[in-house]
Amino acid sequence: SQALIVPFDPSAPSQAVAGVLPLQLWSLTPSGDKAPKAGTTATFYNTPAGKTTTISSVGDGFAAKASEVKRELVRKSVGAAVKELKAFDGVTDVVVDASLDPHAAAVAAHLALYKFTLKTNVPSPFDPRNAEPAGDKIAFAPVEASAEWDRGVVYAQSQNLARTLAEYPANMVTPTAFTERVRREFEGIANVEIVVRDEAWAAEKGMNVFLSVTHGTSEPANIYKGAADKTAAPLAFVGKGITFDSGGISLKPGAGMKLMRGDMGGAAAVVSAGLAIAKLQLPINLVVTTPLTENMPGPSATKPGDIIYAMNGKSVEVDNTDAEGRLVLSDAIYYTSTEYKPHTLIDVATLTHAMVFAVGEVFSGVFSSSDELWQQLYEAGQLEHDRFWRMPMDDEYLPQIHGSNADLQNTGGLPAGSATAALFLKPFVAGLEEGEIKWAHLDMAGSMEATRPGAYQEKGMTGRPVRALIEFARRLSN
């Protein structure tokens, strides 16, 4: 039931952990002249006595590589070892040699263990009928305890929460169920306030564009005040929360539509990142806003060609009801930027299929007029290997969304579809033109799902860019 994981550097023969000599063990396996690639594993039973040991390479030339590269190699090494061990029945306690990078080792261990399922042949920790949440199949602990390991656990568990919220089918994660789950997750955490608003409140505020998407149902805000000055301007996250997107009247094709249970991936990501920031009690003030609704056809559904007045007074023509994400985000962004006056606002959304074509599932796209904010996001993403790619946001694209009878049209045609979506959101960031706020729009439509397994993640919803957002906030708070 007990096992040991040792990430090992083939060029460091002196490494020893708990009586285990990794290089000596590796020499017992069939191998060639070249050093084993990162993530190459070998498992030894009753070594040491009564335990199983899995050693996993970090690859050749580890010591000479850049710090962010080494961190990813540790993740690959530990993740591969966990994937091997979790296939064995009876392994319940695993000790990890985290000496090469405690944070990365903790992240990889907990991400690699995760696998969403609602099959009933064995008890599932995700079964919504569970009275109490089931524990993990394997409990991890480092050889040497450290704050870095503990922080890595929080990063990974928060990403796993985002994965879970996105994986649940839309009949299990409705806007109301999402809100109730968020309440439970934040219970007992200091300096947190959760505010849930209903449809009547949104109507009173003039959030007509948000309400046009099958009549939005709730807009909760999580407020965390961890800074010494509780009145200081906060950081703000806004996440698109379409718990199911049928396309509305502009109905999507049936093939693959079930993936649209994950169209609330932006809301899942920002809430989960906010949870980690609160758990870590980072010295920062944060507001997280998640406009939640479904996008469904029906007798009262918005029709293509309808013109609606947004909270900021601008008129918006709905050219296509399947471009609903920018509609719910626009009012939420304006509300958050005017109500809380953040110094920085980052919105996160599975916004455009054009982003899938642009960068696939490797990067999340970033649109920002702030070079400084882009650089901060880039560095956080590189360190966590939750990476971003900067996209163009040029006013020459504006005619594509300015050609209707309204101030804005919610689509601009196929060319540069991600860029026109970002430009649609820009006028709703209050204070941006005056230089009072920095803003970035993160389009994670491609990175929402992994269609192939990675070294430390299975196929499925990814929970990105949770770790990058936490790291961004942690660096901002230092």
C-alpha positions as CSV (number, residue, x, y, z in Angstrom):
1,S,0.0,0.0,0.0
2,Q,3.0,2.3,0.4
3,A,5.2,3.6,-2.5
4,L,8.0,6.0,-3.1
5,I,8.5,8.3,-6.2
6,V,12.0,9.5,-7.0
7,P,12.5,11.9,-9.9
8,F,16.2,11.3,-10.8
9,D,18.8,13.1,-12.8
10,P,20.8,10.5,-14.8
11,S,23.9,12.8,-14.5
12,A,23.7,12.9,-10.7
13,P,24.9,9.5,-9.5
14,S,25.2,10.5,-5.8
15,Q,21.5,11.1,-5.3
16,A,20.0,8.9,-2.5
17,V,16.5,8.9,-1.1
18,A,15.2,6.8,1.8
19,G,17.9,4.2,1.2
20,V,17.2,4.1,-2.6
21,L,20.0,4.8,-5.1
22,P,18.1,5.7,-8.3
23,L,21.0,5.3,-10.8
24,Q,21.9,2.0,-9.3
25,L,18.3,0.8,-9.7
26,W,18.1,2.2,-13.2
27,S,21.2,0.2,-14.2
28,L,19.1,-3.0,-13.5
29,T,16.7,-2.2,-16.3
30,P,17.3,-2.7,-20.0
31,S,18.6,0.6,-21.4
32,G,20.7,2.0,-24.2
33,D,23.6,4.4,-24.2
34,K,21.5,7.6,-24.1
35,A,20.1,9.0,-20.9
36,P,16.4,8.2,-20.4
37,K,14.0,10.9,-21.6
38,A,12.0,12.9,-19.0
39,G,9.1,10.8,-17.7
40,T,10.7,7.5,-18.5
41,T,9.8,5.3,-15.5
42,A,10.8,2.0,-13.8
43,T,9.0,0.4,-10.9
44,F,10.6,-1.9,-8.3
45,Y,8.7,-4.0,-5.9
46,N,9.7,-4.6,-2.3
47,T,12.4,-1.9,-2.7
48,P,13.0,-0.9,0.0
49,A,11.5,-3.8,2.0
50,G,7.7,-3.6,2.1
51,K,7.4,-0.7,-0.3
52,T,7.2,-0.1,-4.0
53,T,9.6,2.4,-5.6
54,T,9.0,4.2,-9.0
55,I,12.0,6.1,-10.3
56,S,11.4,8.6,-13.1
57,S,13.9,10.4,-15.2
58,V,14.1,14.2,-15.5
59,G,16.1,13.8,-18.7
60,D,19.7,14.6,-19.8
61,G,21.4,17.9,-18.9
62,F,18.8,18.8,-16.3
63,A,21.1,21.0,-14.1
64,A,22.0,23.3,-17.1
65,K,18.5,24.1,-18.2
66,A,16.5,27.3,-17.4
67,S,14.4,27.3,-14.2
68,E,11.0,27.1,-15.9
69,V,12.2,24.3,-18.1
70,K,13.5,22.4,-15.1
71,R,10.1,22.9,-13.4
72,E,8.3,21.4,-16.3
73,L,10.7,18.4,-16.4
74,V,10.0,17.7,-12.8
75,R,6.2,17.9,-13.5
76,K,6.7,15.4,-16.3
77,S,8.8,13.1,-14.2
78,V,6.5,13.0,-11.2
79,G,3.3,12.9,-13.3
80,A,4.6,9.9,-15.3
81,A,5.4,8.1,-12.0
82,V,1.9,8.8,-10.5
83,K,0.2,7.6,-13.7
84,E,2.1,4.3,-13.4
85,L,1.4,3.8,-9.7
86,K,-2.3,4.7,-9.9
87,A,-2.8,1.8,-12.2
88,F,-1.9,-0.6,-9.4
89,D,-4.5,-1.8,-7.0
90,G,-3.8,-1.3,-3.4
91,V,-1.4,1.7,-3.5
92,T,-2.8,4.2,-1.1
93,D,0.1,6.2,0.3
94,V,2.9,7.7,-1.8
95,V,5.9,9.6,-0.6
96,V,7.5,11.9,-3.2
97,D,11.1,13.0,-3.3
98,A,10.3,16.7,-4.1
99,S,13.8,18.0,-3.6
100,L,14.3,19.1,-7.2
101,D,11.2,21.4,-7.1
102,P,8.7,20.9,-4.3
103,H,6.0,23.1,-5.9
104,A,6.2,21.4,-9.3
105,A,6.3,18.0,-7.8
106,A,3.1,18.7,-5.7
107,V,1.3,20.1,-8.8
108,A,2.2,17.1,-11.0
109,A,1.2,14.5,-8.4
110,H,-2.2,15.9,-7.8
111,L,-3.0,16.7,-11.4
112,A,-1.8,13.3,-12.6
113,L,-4.0,11.5,-10.0
114,Y,-7.2,13.2,-11.2
115,K,-9.6,11.3,-13.4
116,F,-13.2,12.4,-13.8
117,T,-15.8,9.6,-14.0
118,L,-19.4,9.0,-13.1
119,K,-19.3,5.3,-13.8
120,T,-20.8,3.2,-11.0
121,N,-18.8,0.0,-11.2
122,V,-16.6,1.5,-8.5
123,P,-17.5,4.3,-6.2
124,S,-16.8,7.7,-7.8
125,P,-15.6,10.7,-5.8
126,F,-17.6,12.8,-8.3
127,D,-21.0,11.1,-7.7
128,P,-23.4,14.0,-6.9
129,R,-25.3,11.7,-4.6
130,N,-22.4,11.4,-2.2
131,A,-23.4,12.9,1.2
132,E,-19.7,13.6,1.9
133,P,-17.0,14.2,-0.7
134,A,-14.9,11.0,-1.2
135,G,-11.2,11.2,-0.6
136,D,-8.5,10.7,-3.2
137,K,-7.4,7.2,-4.1
138,I,-3.9,8.0,-3.2
139,A,-2.6,10.3,-0.4
140,F,0.7,12.1,-1.2
141,A,3.4,13.5,1.1
142,P,6.8,14.9,0.4
143,V,10.0,13.3,1.8
144,E,10.7,16.7,3.3
145,A,7.8,19.0,4.2
146,S,8.0,22.5,2.8
147,A,5.8,25.6,2.2
148,E,6.5,25.2,-1.5
149,W,5.0,21.7,-1.6
150,D,1.9,23.0,0.3
151,R,1.5,25.8,-2.1
152,G,1.7,23.5,-5.1
153,V,-1.0,21.3,-3.6
154,V,-3.3,24.3,-3.4
155,Y,-2.5,25.2,-7.1
156,A,-3.3,21.7,-8.3
157,Q,-6.4,21.2,-6.2
158,S,-7.8,24.5,-7.5
159,Q,-7.2,23.5,-11.0
160,N,-8.8,20.1,-10.4
161,L,-11.9,22.0,-9.1
162,A,-12.1,23.9,-12.3
163,R,-11.7,20.6,-14.2
164,T,-14.6,19.1,-12.2
165,L,-17.0,22.0,-12.7
166,A,-16.3,21.9,-16.4
167,E,-16.6,18.1,-16.7
168,Y,-20.0,17.8,-14.9
169,P,-22.9,17.6,-17.4
170,A,-25.2,20.7,-17.6
171,N,-28.0,19.0,-15.8
172,M,-25.7,18.7,-12.7
173,V,-24.0,22.1,-13.0
174,T,-26.8,24.6,-13.6
175,P,-26.2,28.3,-12.7
176,T,-27.8,27.6,-9.3
177,A,-25.8,24.4,-8.7
178,F,-22.6,26.3,-9.7
179,T,-23.3,29.0,-7.1
180,E,-24.1,26.4,-4.4
181,R,-20.8,24.6,-5.1
182,V,-18.8,27.8,-4.9
183,R,-20.4,28.6,-1.5
184,R,-19.4,25.2,-0.1
185,E,-15.8,25.5,-1.4
186,F,-15.3,28.9,0.2
187,E,-16.8,27.9,3.6
188,G,-14.6,28.8,6.5
189,I,-12.0,30.8,4.5
190,A,-11.1,34.1,6.1
191,N,-11.6,37.5,4.4
192,V,-14.1,36.2,1.9
193,E,-17.6,37.4,1.0
194,I,-19.9,35.8,-1.6
195,V,-22.7,37.9,-3.1
196,V,-25.3,36.2,-5.3
197,R,-27.6,38.4,-7.5
198,D,-30.7,37.3,-9.2
199,E,-32.5,38.2,-12.5
200,A,-34.5,41.0,-10.9
201,W,-31.3,42.7,-9.7
202,A,-29.6,42.4,-13.1
203,A,-32.7,44.0,-14.7
204,E,-32.7,46.8,-12.2
205,K,-29.0,47.4,-13.0
206,G,-29.8,47.6,-16.7
207,M,-27.8,44.4,-17.6
208,N,-30.0,43.9,-20.6
209,V,-27.4,42.3,-22.9
210,F,-26.6,39.8,-20.2
211,L,-30.3,39.1,-19.6
212,S,-30.8,38.6,-23.4
213,V,-29.0,35.3,-23.3
214,T,-32.0,33.1,-22.4
215,H,-32.6,35.5,-19.6
216,G,-29.6,35.2,-17.3
217,T,-30.2,33.6,-13.9
218,S,-27.5,34.8,-11.5
219,E,-24.4,36.8,-11.2
220,P,-22.4,35.9,-8.1
221,A,-19.3,37.9,-7.0
222,N,-16.7,36.5,-4.7
223,I,-14.9,39.3,-2.8
224,Y,-11.6,38.5,-1.0
225,K,-9.9,41.2,1.0
226,G,-6.4,40.0,1.9
227,A,-4.5,43.3,1.6
228,A,-3.4,45.2,4.7
229,D,-5.6,48.1,3.3
230,K,-9.0,46.6,2.8
231,T,-10.1,49.7,0.8
232,A,-7.2,49.5,-1.7
233,A,-8.2,49.0,-5.3
234,P,-8.6,45.3,-6.1
235,L,-7.6,43.0,-8.8
236,A,-10.7,41.7,-10.7
237,F,-11.4,38.5,-12.5
238,V,-14.5,38.1,-14.7
239,G,-15.4,34.6,-16.0
240,K,-17.9,33.6,-18.7
241,G,-20.4,31.2,-17.1
242,I,-22.5,29.7,-19.8
243,T,-23.3,26.4,-18.1
244,F,-24.6,25.0,-21.4
245,D,-24.4,26.6,-24.9
246,S,-26.8,25.3,-27.5
247,G,-26.2,28.3,-29.6
248,G,-29.7,29.6,-28.9
249,I,-31.8,30.4,-32.0
250,S,-28.6,30.2,-34.0
251,L,-28.5,26.5,-33.0
252,K,-25.1,24.7,-33.1
253,P,-24.7,21.4,-35.1
254,G,-25.6,18.4,-32.9
255,A,-22.2,16.7,-33.4
256,G,-20.0,17.4,-30.4
257,M,-22.5,19.7,-28.8
258,K,-22.1,17.9,-25.4
259,L,-18.7,19.6,-25.1
260,M,-20.6,22.9,-24.5
261,R,-21.1,21.8,-20.9
262,G,-17.6,23.3,-20.6
263,D,-18.6,26.7,-21.9
264,M,-18.5,27.9,-18.3
265,G,-14.8,27.1,-18.2
266,G,-13.9,30.8,-17.7
267,A,-16.1,31.1,-14.6
268,A,-14.8,27.8,-13.3
269,A,-11.2,29.0,-13.8
270,V,-11.6,32.4,-12.1
271,V,-13.5,31.0,-9.2
272,S,-11.0,28.3,-8.7
273,A,-8.1,30.7,-8.9
274,G,-9.8,33.0,-6.4
275,L,-10.3,30.0,-4.1
276,A,-6.5,29.3,-4.2
277,I,-5.7,33.0,-3.6
278,A,-8.0,33.0,-0.6
279,K,-6.6,29.7,0.8
280,L,-3.1,31.1,0.5
281,Q,-4.2,34.3,2.1
282,L,-2.2,36.4,-0.4
283,P,-1.9,40.0,0.7
284,I,-4.1,41.3,-2.1
285,N,-7.8,42.4,-2.6
286,L,-9.6,40.5,-5.3
287,V,-13.1,40.5,-6.8
288,V,-14.3,37.6,-8.9
289,T,-17.5,38.0,-11.0
290,T,-19.1,35.2,-12.8
291,P,-22.2,35.9,-14.9
292,L,-24.1,32.6,-15.1
293,T,-26.8,31.4,-17.5
294,E,-27.6,28.9,-20.2
295,N,-27.9,29.7,-23.9
296,M,-31.0,27.9,-25.1
297,P,-33.6,28.3,-27.8
298,G,-37.2,28.9,-26.7
299,P,-40.2,31.2,-27.1
300,S,-38.6,34.1,-25.3
301,A,-35.1,33.6,-26.7
302,T,-33.3,36.5,-28.3
303,K,-33.5,36.5,-32.1
304,P,-30.8,37.4,-34.7
305,G,-31.3,41.1,-35.5
306,D,-32.5,42.1,-32.1
307,I,-31.0,45.3,-30.7
308,I,-30.5,45.6,-27.0
309,Y,-29.2,48.5,-24.8
310,A,-26.3,47.4,-22.5
311,M,-25.7,48.6,-19.0
312,N,-23.2,51.2,-20.3
313,G,-25.9,52.6,-22.6
314,K,-24.5,51.3,-25.9
315,S,-26.8,49.6,-28.4
316,V,-25.9,46.1,-29.4
317,E,-27.2,44.2,-32.4
318,V,-27.3,40.4,-32.0
319,D,-26.2,39.2,-35.3
320,N,-25.8,35.6,-34.1
321,T,-27.1,34.2,-30.8
322,D,-24.2,31.7,-30.7
323,A,-21.9,34.6,-30.0
324,E,-23.4,35.0,-26.6
325,G,-20.3,34.9,-24.5
326,R,-19.4,38.5,-25.3
327,L,-22.9,39.5,-24.4
328,V,-22.9,38.1,-20.9
329,L,-19.3,39.4,-20.3
330,S,-19.9,42.9,-21.5
331,D,-22.4,43.8,-18.8
332,A,-20.4,41.9,-16.2
333,I,-17.2,43.7,-17.1
334,Y,-18.8,47.1,-17.1
335,Y,-20.5,46.4,-13.7
336,T,-17.2,45.1,-12.2
337,S,-15.1,48.0,-13.5
338,T,-17.6,50.7,-12.3
339,E,-18.7,49.1,-9.0
340,Y,-15.3,47.9,-7.7
341,K,-12.9,50.2,-9.6
342,P,-10.1,47.6,-9.9
343,H,-6.6,48.6,-10.9
344,T,-6.5,45.5,-13.2
345,L,-9.3,43.5,-14.8
346,I,-8.8,40.2,-16.5
347,D,-11.7,38.4,-18.1
348,V,-11.5,34.7,-19.0
349,A,-13.8,33.0,-21.5
350,T,-14.2,30.1,-23.9
351,L,-15.1,32.8,-26.3
352,T,-14.4,32.0,-29.9
353,H,-13.8,28.9,-32.1
354,A,-11.4,31.1,-34.0
355,M,-9.0,30.8,-31.1
356,V,-9.0,27.0,-31.5
357,F,-7.8,27.4,-35.1
358,A,-5.3,30.1,-34.1
359,V,-3.3,28.4,-31.3
360,G,-5.0,25.0,-30.8
361,E,-5.0,23.7,-27.2
362,V,-1.4,24.6,-26.3
363,F,-1.8,28.3,-25.5
364,S,-4.6,30.5,-24.2
365,G,-4.9,33.7,-26.3
366,V,-4.3,37.1,-24.6
367,F,-5.6,40.4,-25.9
368,S,-4.4,43.5,-24.0
369,S,-3.5,47.1,-24.6
370,S,-1.1,47.0,-21.7
371,D,2.4,45.7,-22.4
372,E,3.2,45.5,-18.7
373,L,0.1,43.4,-18.0
374,W,0.9,41.1,-20.9
375,Q,4.5,40.6,-19.7
376,Q,3.2,39.7,-16.2
377,L,0.8,37.2,-17.6
378,Y,3.4,35.8,-19.9
379,E,5.9,35.2,-17.1
380,A,3.3,33.6,-14.8
381,G,2.2,31.3,-17.6
382,Q,5.7,30.3,-18.5
383,L,6.6,29.4,-14.9
384,E,3.5,27.2,-14.5
385,H,3.6,25.9,-18.1
386,D,0.0,27.2,-18.4
387,R,1.1,29.3,-21.3
388,F,-0.3,32.4,-23.1
389,W,0.1,33.8,-26.7
390,R,-0.5,37.5,-27.3
391,M,-3.0,38.2,-30.1
392,P,-3.6,41.4,-32.0
393,M,-6.2,44.0,-30.9
394,D,-6.0,46.6,-33.6
395,D,-8.7,49.2,-34.3
396,E,-8.5,48.4,-38.0
397,Y,-10.7,45.4,-37.2
398,L,-13.4,47.7,-35.8
399,P,-15.4,48.2,-39.1
400,Q,-16.3,44.5,-38.9
401,I,-18.4,45.1,-35.7
402,H,-19.5,48.7,-36.5
403,G,-21.5,48.0,-39.7
404,S,-25.0,47.5,-38.2
405,N,-27.8,49.8,-37.1
406,A,-26.4,49.6,-33.5
407,D,-23.2,50.9,-31.9
408,L,-21.8,47.3,-31.8
409,Q,-22.6,44.0,-33.6
410,N,-21.8,40.8,-31.7
411,T,-20.1,39.2,-34.6
412,G,-17.7,40.5,-37.2
413,G,-17.6,37.6,-39.6
414,L,-15.0,34.8,-39.9
415,P,-11.8,36.9,-40.4
416,A,-10.0,37.6,-37.1
417,G,-13.0,36.4,-35.1
418,S,-11.1,36.3,-31.9
419,A,-9.8,39.9,-32.4
420,T,-13.3,41.3,-33.1
421,A,-14.7,39.6,-30.0
422,A,-12.0,41.2,-27.9
423,L,-12.7,44.6,-29.5
424,F,-16.4,44.1,-28.7
425,L,-15.5,43.8,-25.0
426,K,-13.1,46.7,-24.9
427,P,-15.7,49.6,-24.6
428,F,-17.2,48.0,-21.5
429,V,-14.0,48.3,-19.5
430,A,-14.8,51.6,-17.7
431,G,-11.7,53.8,-17.2
432,L,-9.6,52.0,-19.8
433,E,-9.4,55.0,-22.2
434,E,-8.5,57.3,-19.3
435,G,-5.6,55.0,-18.2
436,E,-7.3,54.2,-14.9
437,I,-7.3,50.5,-15.3
438,K,-5.3,47.7,-17.0
439,W,-7.3,45.1,-18.9
440,A,-6.6,41.7,-20.5
441,H,-9.0,39.4,-22.2
442,L,-8.1,35.7,-22.1
443,D,-9.7,33.5,-24.7
444,M,-9.2,29.9,-23.6
445,A,-11.5,28.2,-26.1
446,G,-8.7,26.0,-27.3
447,S,-7.0,25.3,-24.0
448,M,-10.3,24.4,-22.4
449,E,-9.9,20.7,-23.4
450,A,-7.0,18.3,-23.8
451,T,-7.8,15.9,-26.7
452,R,-4.7,13.9,-26.0
453,P,-3.2,12.9,-22.6
454,G,-0.1,14.8,-21.4
455,A,2.6,13.8,-19.0
456,Y,0.6,14.8,-15.9
457,Q,-2.9,15.3,-17.2
458,E,-5.4,12.9,-18.7
459,K,-7.6,13.8,-21.7
460,G,-10.6,16.0,-20.9
461,M,-11.3,19.4,-19.4
462,T,-8.1,21.1,-18.4
463,G,-9.0,23.7,-15.8
464,R,-6.7,26.2,-17.4
465,P,-5.6,28.9,-16.9
466,V,-6.1,28.5,-13.1
467,R,-2.4,28.0,-12.2
468,A,-1.3,30.9,-14.3
469,L,-3.9,33.2,-12.7
470,I,-2.9,32.2,-9.2
471,E,0.8,32.7,-10.0
472,F,0.0,36.1,-11.6
473,A,-1.8,37.2,-8.4
474,R,0.9,35.8,-6.1
475,R,3.6,37.8,-8.0
476,L,1.4,40.9,-8.0
477,S,1.0,40.7,-4.2
478,N,4.7,40.4,-3.5
